[in-house]
């Protein structure tokens, strides 16, 4: 796991945010494929709950700068 995320413990929160972001996007993709295969509507309530969390996490990841 250290080779994938790095061993610098100061970036742990950023790595956790990245993992959560990836998992939430995976849930949306699985829901979209599931809706397509059973010919039903996409669960927009789920997407409306997840997308703000993903954008907040991405904002944290890319907005976290070094304090010099």
Rosetta blueprint (number, residue, H / E / L):
1 X L
2 X H
3 X H
4 X H
5 X H
6 X L
7 X L
8 X L
9 X H
10 X H
11 X H
12 X H
13 X H
14 X H
15 X H
16 X H
17 X H
18 X H
19 X H
20 X H
21 X H
22 X H
23 X H
24 X H
25 X H
26 X H
27 X H
28 X H
29 X H
30 X H
31 X H
32 X H
33 X H
34 X H
35 X H
36 X H
37 X H
38 X L
39 X L
40 X L
41 X L
42 X L
43 X L
44 X H
45 X H
46 X H
47 X H
48 X H
49 X H
50 X H
51 X H
52 X H
53 X H
54 X H
55 X H
56 X H
57 X H
58 X H
59 X H
60 X H
61 X H
62 X H
63 X H
64 X L
65 X L
66 X L
67 X L
68 X L
